[in-house]
Amino acid sequence: MRKFIYHIATSLDGFIADQHGKVDHFLMEGPHVADFTQALAQYDTVVMGRRTYEFGFQYGLQPGQPAYQGLKHIVASQSLDFESNDEVQLIKTDIATHLKQLKTQPGKAIWLCGGGKLAGYLFHHGLLDALWLKINPIILGNGIPLFEGLSSPLTLPTQKCEQKHYSNGVLLQKWRL
């Protein structure tokens, strides 16, 4: 079965973007970037919510275009409206059922790149296998949380966590769920 990994940058206080959806506070250069780029090779599919997909629109991405070349895209949104194609599939309803089926198909790992609302939903449905956090040395104070909509707290077992510290203060934590 394919692994589904929520691989995301976060602030020390658990936000994946500021209150306006901006990520320019996060470190975009440094030794952690090469490791992230190499990690992308383990994925053949990227999953994202509407706000994460629309983030690319400010950089010229058009509806139906892939944000990450070489990866099959699955966009979960009830409000976006574009035709699915070979590279980008729009799922408007029952994303959990679709992703459960996807996990059983042959292929590489599946990357959940955002957002927090979708992550909470997928966690609630037991679909996430791992949580890879690139914890940046910033405190945003508010913004888009790492997870939205969890019904109860979750304590992760520390023996299921690998860590790597980078010289620029970024901490990578790889949790098995």
Summary of the structure (lengths in Angstrom):
residues: 177
radius of gyration: 15.6
end to end distance: 14.8
largest distance: 44.0
contacts: 501
relative contact order: 0.27
helix: 25%
strand: 29%
